[in-house]
Amino acid sequence: MVYMKRLWFVDFLANYGFTKWRLILFLSMLVGICFTMGQPIAVSADEGENPPGRIASTRTSNAQYQWWLVYWADHSLACDFSINHEGQPSDQEIQSKCSSDLYTLWKSSITCNSSGISGTPSCKGLYLYAVNPLVQDEVITVHAAPPVIWISLDGCNAIESDAPCVGNPSMTFTGEEPIQGHRISQIYGKIGSYIFKCESNVCSVPLRETDLQGEEFTFQGDSSFGDSTQEFIGYIRVIPDTPLKGSYSIDVISTQFRGKKPPSCSSAWEVFPENVTPPDWLKTPGDAAELQRSTKLYYLAASLIKNGIVDADVCDRGGLVNDTVANECGVALAMADMIRWQNQFDSDILAFAKSDGVPAALVKNTLIRESQLWPGDYSADEEVGLNQLTQNGADTVLLWNPTFYQGFCPLVLDAAVCSQGYANLSKERQRMLQGALLNKIDATCPECENGVNLDKAKYSIHVFSEALKANCNQVNQIIQNVTDKPVRGISTYSDLWRFTLVNYNAGSGCLGSALTKTWQAKSPMDWEHVSANLDPVCQAAIEYVAEISAVESGKPPTTLTPTSD
């Protein structure tokens, strides 16, 4: 086996009758090829196209390293092949690109030296010869992403937390152009009635005080490529902090904002809370200890007794009114374990509330109202998890929360099927996803300790948080359908959450009917009037909402109590 590369090879080929076409081919391999690597080229769209096509091209060089297997006897070509890397080809490459017979002959060949003059019949076998690399230019064309603008708050500290913004706040707009060699050349827009424009890819605009509902702002940028960003729309609220002079409470609703999240579901409704901070039942505290409750929960007490966690044999009827409700004696004996159990999920509730963007207090109160934080089945309906999710509820979260659907669907169906979108799936596949979601949160587990799978119970908290966001989105659409107007200016933040609870508990039919009656009567679209227009079959939702929001008046939810002992 020999690897050779000698400069005399061209003359030698001619002297020994190397064929003309082989000589031409070989000489072409010796020609130096000039090339340029990795330089991006911006290709403008055809004149008159609006908006311009964003096409970027990159010229790259594709080097192919050519090798020959050549016979020692007459230097004729046995095999001509190329590889795409530097260095000698591997045995596997030679065998696959030539043939097993040639590979075997080459492998057993020795250098033709004094035993025979090179180029005579006494020389046997093959040798491997490296030809100069052939470098070919290749232009790769891609459709570049559109330019965007991001916004942030500057000029004050504490802009990432709930603490006041101290200083002289300004909103900074920063343009981002993905095509190399181009930039955002100017940014312009309007905050309230104030018009701004900057001949740069960065634009900082001082902020001014607003009312509690804030004001709309718009912004856009032009690219040196020849097109513009889309026009972005957002809302900002700047409220002076009374106790601390020179400080502000600032909230921003915008997909482009890089800062603290706005209050829960504000982005869906484009509505800020009526006050600087939401009411207690719509808050997310900083510490899980603030979610603790010591509520008398009669269904929870019964579950603790039935599963052997609490011994209530000394009580009349074993501490139970019936199979699902404890009597007062049973509740008294279960009190310590009942308080421990209803607060054991607080850290998970707070973590999911923060990551999923929903009010932690609302989550805790609703879970108490739904299941008293015991994931059993309390009705003839198929209700599972701490949130007592039904098949219809699973359908809502998959349909109205696209982000959750996109993450969950590939766990059950092929990604290509999931890409069609939930609404476009067949009824069979939709039901398959609904069933899979319910199974994921069904925490009843006879073989588990206390009959509960705690991992599934905790996951059901996350699913409930995502279900709340889905219902926020659905409420937004229902109101727009009824009024033919955006939600902003139609109702208040707190009442929108009440509508969301009705939608979750009683269904979109109940809520839609009540909203329609209220709107047609030209009454205010507030909780007082909408709840009064709920159909009789839907009116249980009024008590449901009242109990969940009861902490607004300092009263914790004490639902599902027995009617008699």
C-alpha positions in Angstrom: 0.0 0.0 0.0 1.6 3.3 -1.2 0.6 6.9 -0.9 2.6 9.1 -3.4 2.5 12.6 -4.7 5.4 13.5 -7.1 5.9 16.6 -9.3 7.4 14.6 -12.2 4.1 12.8 -12.6 2.8 14.9 -15.5 5.9 14.3 -17.7 6.0 10.7 -16.8 2.3 10.3 -17.9 3.1 11.8 -21.3 6.2 9.8 -21.8 4.5 6.5 -21.1 1.5 7.0 -23.3 -1.0 8.3 -20.8 -4.2 9.0 -22.8 -5.0 12.6 -23.8 -8.3 12.8 -22.0 -6.6 11.6 -18.8 -3.9 14.1 -19.2 -6.4 16.9 -19.7 -8.4 15.8 -16.7 -5.3 15.7 -14.6 -4.0 19.1 -15.7 -7.4 20.6 -14.9 -7.0 19.4 -11.4 -3.8 21.4 -11.1 -5.5 24.7 -11.8 -5.8 26.8 -8.7 -9.4 27.8 -8.1 -10.1 31.1 -6.4 -13.1 31.2 -4.1 -14.7 33.2 -1.4 -16.2 31.6 1.8 -19.1 32.7 4.0 -19.8 36.1 2.7 -23.6 37.0 3.0 -25.3 38.7 0.2 -28.5 40.6 0.5 -30.7 40.1 -2.5 -33.4 42.7 -2.8 -36.8 41.8 -4.1 -38.1 42.5 -7.5 -39.0 46.1 -8.0 -42.6 46.8 -7.2 -43.0 43.9 -4.8 -44.7 45.1 -1.6 -43.6 44.2 1.0 -40.1 43.3 -0.3 -39.2 39.6 -0.2 -36.7 39.0 2.6 -34.2 36.7 0.8 -30.6 36.4 2.0 -28.0 34.4 0.0 -24.7 33.1 1.3 -21.8 32.0 -1.0 -19.9 29.1 0.3 -17.2 26.9 -1.1 -17.7 23.2 -1.4 -14.2 21.5 -1.6 -14.0 18.0 -3.0 -10.8 16.1 -2.6 -10.1 13.9 -5.6 -8.1 10.6 -5.4 -7.1 8.1 -8.0 -6.2 4.4 -7.8 -3.5 3.9 -10.4 -1.8 0.8 -11.8 1.9 0.6 -11.2 2.5 -1.2 -14.5 1.4 1.5 -16.9 0.0 4.2 -14.7 -3.4 3.8 -16.1 -6.4 4.9 -14.1 -8.2 2.2 -12.2 -10.6 4.2 -10.1 -11.4 7.9 -9.8 -13.3 9.1 -6.7 -13.8 12.1 -4.4 -14.2 12.7 -0.7 -15.4 15.8 1.2 -12.6 16.0 3.8 -8.9 16.6 4.0 -6.5 13.7 4.6 -6.2 10.3 3.1 -9.4 8.4 2.5 -10.3 5.6 4.8 -10.3 2.0 3.9 -14.1 2.0 4.0 -14.3 5.0 1.6 -12.0 3.3 -0.9 -13.8 0.1 -0.8 -17.3 1.7 -1.2 -16.2 4.2 -3.9 -14.2 1.7 -6.0 -14.7 -2.0 -5.7 -13.8 -4.8 -3.3 -11.4 -6.3 -5.9 -9.6 -3.1 -6.5 -9.5 -2.4 -2.7 -8.0 -5.8 -2.1 -5.4 -5.4 -4.8 -4.4 -2.0 -3.6 -4.2 -3.2 0.0 -1.8 -6.0 -1.0 0.4 -3.8 -3.3 4.0 -2.8 -2.5 6.0 0.1 -3.9 7.5 -0.5 -7.3 11.2 0.2 -6.7 14.5 -1.5 -7.6 12.9 -4.8 -8.3 11.4 -3.2 -11.4 11.5 0.1 -13.1 8.3 2.0 -12.6 6.1 1.8 -15.6 7.2 -1.6 -16.7 5.2 -4.9 -16.7 7.3 -6.1 -13.7 5.5 -3.5 -11.5 2.4 -5.0 -9.9 -0.6 -3.7 -8.1 -2.0 -0.2 -7.5 -1.0 2.9 -5.7 -3.1 5.8 -4.3 -2.6 9.3 -5.8 -3.9 12.6 -4.4 -5.2 15.1 -7.0 -5.4 18.7 -6.1 -8.8 19.6 -4.5 -11.6 20.9 -6.7 -13.4 23.8 -5.0 -16.8 24.8 -6.2 -18.7 27.9 -5.3 -22.2 27.2 -3.9 -24.8 29.9 -3.2 -27.4 29.0 -0.5 -30.5 31.1 -0.5 -32.7 31.4 2.5 -35.8 33.4 3.5 -34.7 35.7 6.3 -36.8 36.4 9.3 -38.5 39.8 9.4 -37.0 42.7 11.4 -38.4 43.2 14.9 -38.2 45.8 17.6 -37.9 44.9 21.3 -38.8 47.2 24.2 -37.4 47.6 27.7 -37.7 50.1 30.6 -34.7 52.2 31.5 -33.8 55.1 33.8 -34.9 53.4 37.0 -34.2 50.3 39.1 -36.4 47.4 40.2 -37.9 47.1 36.7 -37.9 43.3 36.8 -39.9 43.0 40.1 -43.1 44.2 41.7 -41.1 46.9 43.5 -41.7 50.5 42.5 -39.6 51.9 39.6 -37.4 54.6 41.2 -36.0 57.3 39.0 -36.8 58.9 35.6 -38.3 56.0 33.6 -38.1 55.8 29.9 -39.1 53.2 27.3 -36.3 52.0 25.1 -37.0 50.6 21.6 -34.2 48.5 20.1 -34.4 47.3 16.5 -33.1 43.9 15.4 -32.3 43.1 11.7 -31.5 39.4 11.0 -29.9 40.1 7.6 -26.2 40.7 8.1 -25.0 43.9 6.6 -28.3 45.7 7.2 -29.8 47.4 10.2 -32.9 49.2 11.5 -32.3 52.7 10.2 -35.1 54.5 12.1 -37.8 53.8 14.8 -40.9 55.8 15.2 -44.3 55.6 16.9 -46.7 57.1 19.4 -47.3 56.8 23.1 -50.7 58.2 23.9 -50.7 61.5 22.1 -46.9 61.9 22.1 -45.2 61.2 18.7 -41.6 60.1 18.6 -39.0 59.3 15.9 -35.3 58.3 16.1 -32.9 58.0 13.1 -31.2 55.0 14.8 -31.8 51.4 15.7 -32.2 52.5 19.4 -34.8 55.0 20.6 -35.4 56.0 24.2 -38.6 57.9 25.0 -39.3 59.4 28.5 -42.5 58.1 30.1 -45.2 60.2 31.7 -47.9 59.5 34.2 -51.1 57.8 33.0 -54.5 56.9 34.5 -55.2 53.4 35.9 -56.2 52.0 32.6 -53.0 53.3 30.9 -52.7 54.3 27.3 -52.0 52.7 24.0 -48.7 53.0 22.3 -47.6 52.0 18.8 -44.1 51.6 17.2 -42.5 50.5 14.0 -39.1 50.6 12.3 -37.6 50.8 8.9 -34.7 48.6 7.7 -31.9 49.6 5.4 -32.8 46.4 3.5 -35.7 48.4 2.1 -38.7 47.2 4.1 -40.2 47.8 7.6 -41.2 45.9 10.7 -44.8 45.3 11.4 -46.6 48.0 13.4 -46.6 46.8 17.0 -49.3 47.8 19.5 -49.1 47.7 23.2 -50.4 49.4 26.4 -48.5 51.0 29.3 -49.6 52.2 32.7 -47.4 54.6 34.8 -48.8 55.3 38.2 -46.9 57.4 40.8 -46.2 55.5 44.0 -47.7 57.8 46.7 -45.6 56.7 49.8 -42.3 56.9 47.9 -41.7 60.2 46.1 -40.1 59.8 42.6 -41.2 56.2 42.2 -43.7 54.6 39.9 -45.6 51.5 39.4 -45.2 50.5 35.7 -47.0 47.8 33.8 -46.6 47.0 30.1 -48.7 44.8 27.8 -46.8 44.0 24.7 -45.4 40.8 23.0 -42.2 42.8 22.5 -41.6 43.8 26.1 -38.5 42.3 27.8 -39.4 42.9 31.4 -41.8 41.8 34.1 -45.0 40.1 33.0 -48.2 42.1 33.2 -51.0 41.0 35.6 -52.5 37.6 34.8 -54.5 37.5 31.5 -53.9 41.2 31.0 -52.3 40.4 27.7 -55.4 38.4 26.5 -57.8 41.2 27.4 -55.5 44.3 27.1 -56.9 45.4 30.4 -55.1 46.5 33.6 -56.5 45.9 37.1 -58.7 48.6 38.5 -56.1 49.5 41.0 -52.3 49.5 41.0 -52.4 46.0 42.5 -55.1 43.3 41.9 -57.5 42.4 44.7 -56.3 39.8 47.1 -58.1 36.9 45.4 -56.2 37.7 42.2 -52.7 38.1 43.7 -49.6 35.9 43.5 -47.7 36.4 46.8 -44.0 36.2 47.1 -44.1 33.4 49.7 -46.0 30.2 49.6 -46.8 30.7 53.3 -49.3 33.5 52.3 -51.4 30.8 50.6 -52.0 28.8 53.7 -55.5 28.1 54.8 -57.1 26.5 57.8 -60.6 26.0 56.4 -63.1 23.4 57.6 -63.4 21.2 54.5 -66.0 18.4 55.1 -65.2 16.4 51.9 -61.5 16.5 52.6 -62.1 15.3 56.2 -64.2 12.4 54.9 -61.5 11.4 52.5 -58.9 11.5 55.2 -61.1 9.3 57.4 -62.0 6.8 54.6 -58.3 6.4 53.6 -57.2 5.6 57.2 -55.2 8.8 57.7 -57.6 9.9 60.5 -59.2 7.5 63.0 -62.7 8.7 63.7 -64.2 5.5 65.2 -65.2 7.3 68.4 -67.5 9.5 66.4 -71.1 8.7 65.5 -71.2 6.7 62.2 -67.4 6.7 62.1 -67.2 10.5 61.6 -69.2 10.5 58.4 -72.6 11.8 57.3 -72.3 9.7 54.2 -69.7 8.3 51.9 -68.3 11.7 50.9 -69.0 14.2 53.8 -67.7 14.1 57.3 -69.8 15.2 60.3 -68.7 17.7 62.9 -67.0 15.1 65.1 -65.1 13.7 62.2 -64.0 17.2 61.1 -62.8 18.0 64.6 -60.7 14.9 64.8 -59.3 15.5 61.3 -58.5 19.2 61.8 -54.7 18.9 62.1 -54.4 16.5 59.2 -56.9 18.6 57.2 -54.9 21.7 57.6 -51.7 19.9 56.7 -53.2 18.3 53.6 -54.8 21.5 52.2 -51.5 23.4 52.5 -49.1 20.7 51.2 -49.4 21.8 47.6 -48.8 25.6 48.3 -45.2 25.6 46.9 -46.3 23.8 43.8 -49.3 26.2 43.3 -47.0 29.2 43.7 -44.4 27.8 41.3 -46.9 27.0 38.6 -48.7 30.3 39.1 -45.5 32.2 38.5 -44.3 30.1 35.5 -47.8 29.8 33.9 -48.8 33.5 34.6 -52.0 33.0 36.6 -53.0 34.3 40.1 -51.8 31.9 42.8 -54.6 32.9 45.3 -57.2 32.2 42.6 -55.7 28.8 41.9 -55.7 27.8 45.5 -59.2 29.0 46.2 -60.6 27.3 43.1 -58.9 24.0 43.9 -60.5 24.2 47.4 -63.8 24.8 45.8 -63.4 22.1 43.1 -62.0 19.2 45.1 -61.0 20.5 48.6 -57.5 19.4 47.4 -58.4 15.7 47.4 -58.3 14.4 43.8 -61.2 11.9 44.3 -64.3 11.6 42.2 -67.2 13.2 43.9 -69.8 12.9 41.2 -71.2 10.7 38.5 -69.4 12.8 36.0 -65.8 11.9 35.0 -63.9 14.6 36.9 -60.3 14.0 37.7 -57.4 15.9 39.3 -57.3 18.5 42.0 -59.1 20.7 39.5 -61.9 18.1 38.7 -61.3 18.5 35.0 -63.9 17.0 32.7 -63.7 15.9 29.0 -65.2 19.2 28.0 -62.7 21.0 30.1 -59.9 19.1 28.5 -61.3 20.1 25.1 -61.3 23.8 26.2 -57.6 23.8 27.3 -56.4 22.0 24.1 -58.5 24.3 21.8 -58.0 27.7 23.5 -54.4 27.4 24.8 -52.3 26.7 21.6 -49.0 26.9 23.5 -50.1 24.1 25.9 -51.5 22.0 23.0 -48.2 22.3 21.0 -46.3 21.0 24.0 -48.7 18.2 25.0 -49.9 16.8 21.6 -46.5 15.3 20.5 -46.5 13.3 23.7 -49.5 11.4 22.3 -49.6 11.8 18.5 -47.1 12.2 15.8 -45.6 15.7 15.5 -46.7 15.9 11.8 -50.3 15.2 12.9 -50.1 17.7 15.8 -48.9 20.4 13.4 -52.4 20.5 11.8 -53.7 22.3 15.0 -56.2 20.9 17.4 -59.3 22.3 15.7 -58.3 20.5 12.5 -57.8 17.1 14.0 -60.5 14.4 13.6 -63.0 13.9 16.4 -61.3 10.6 17.2 -57.9 12.2 17.6 -59.3 15.0 19.7 -61.0 12.5 22.0 -57.7 10.6 22.2 -55.9 13.8 23.3 -58.6 14.6 25.8 -58.4 11.1 27.3 -54.7 11.3 27.5 -54.8 14.6 29.3 -57.4 13.3 31.8 -55.3 10.2 32.4 -52.2 12.4 33.1 -53.9 14.2 35.9 -56.1 11.3 37.3 -54.4 11.0 40.7 -56.6 8.3 42.2 -54.3 5.4 42.8 -55.4 2.5 45.0 -51.9 1.0 45.2 -50.3 4.4 46.2 -49.9 5.6 49.8 -53.2 7.2 50.9 -54.7 6.2 47.6 -53.3 9.3 45.8 -50.6 9.7 43.2 -49.0 13.0 44.4 -47.0 13.5 41.2 -50.2 13.4 39.1 -52.0 15.6 41.6 -49.2 18.2 41.3 -49.3 18.0 37.5 -53.0 18.7 37.6 -52.2 22.1 39.2 -50.2 23.0 36.1 -53.0 21.8 33.8 -55.5 23.9 35.8 -53.2 27.0 35.4 -53.1 26.4 31.7 -56.9 25.8 31.7 -57.4 29.2 33.3 -55.4 30.9 30.5 -57.5 28.9 27.9 -60.7 30.2 29.5 -59.3 33.8 29.5 -58.7 33.5 25.8 -62.2 32.1 25.2 -63.9 34.8 27.3 -62.0 37.4 25.2 -63.4 35.9 22.0 -66.9 35.5 23.4 -67.1 39.2 24.4 -65.7 40.3 21.0 -68.3 38.1 19.2 -71.1 39.6 21.3 -70.1 43.2 21.1 -68.1 43.3 17.9 -65.6 45.4 19.9 -62.3 44.7 21.7 -62.6 43.8 25.4 -60.6 46.8 26.5 -63.2 49.4 27.7 -66.0 46.8 27.9 -65.5 45.4 31.4 -63.1 45.6 34.3 -60.2 43.3 35.1 -61.8 41.7 38.2 -65.2 41.1 36.4 -63.4 39.6 33.4 -61.9 37.1 35.9 -65.4 36.4 37.3 -66.6 35.7 33.7 -63.7 33.4 33.3 -64.7 31.4 36.4 -68.3 31.2 35.0 -66.9 29.9 31.7 -64.8 27.3 33.5 -67.6 26.2 35.8 -70.8 26.5 33.8 -69.5 26.6 30.3 -69.3 29.0 27.4 -73.0 28.6 26.6 -74.0 30.0 29.9 -71.6 32.9 29.8 -72.3 33.7 26.1 -76.1 33.8 26.7 -75.8 36.1 29.8 -73.4 38.5 28.0 -75.7 38.6 25.0 -78.7 39.5 27.1 -76.7 42.2 28.9 -75.4 43.7 25.8 -78.7 43.7 24.0 -80.3 45.4 27.0 -77.6 48.1 26.8 -76.7 47.4 30.4 -73.2 47.8 31.8 -71.1 44.6 31.1 -70.2 44.2 34.7 -70.7 41.2 37.1 -73.8 42.6 38.7 -75.7 42.7 35.4 -74.2 39.7 33.7 -74.8 37.4 36.7 -78.4 38.6 36.8 -78.8 37.5 33.2 -77.5 33.9 33.8 -80.1 31.3 32.8 -81.6 29.4 35.8 -79.7 26.3 34.9 -76.5 28.3 35.1 -77.1 30.3 38.3 -75.1 27.9 40.5 -72.0 29.6 39.0 -73.0 32.8 41.0 -72.3 31.1 44.3 -69.2 29.4 42.8 -67.7 32.8 41.9 -68.7 34.3 45.2 -66.9 31.6 47.2 -63.7 31.8 45.2 -63.5 35.6 45.4 -64.6 35.6 49.1 -61.1 36.4 50.3 -61.7 39.9 48.9 -63.8 40.5 52.0 -61.5 38.4 54.2 -63.7 35.3 54.2 -62.0 32.1 53.0 -64.1 29.6 50.9 -65.9 27.2 53.1 -67.8 25.2 50.5 -69.2 21.7 50.2 -70.3 21.6 53.9 -73.0 19.1 54.9 -76.6 20.1 55.1 -77.2 18.0 58.2 -75.2 16.0 60.7 
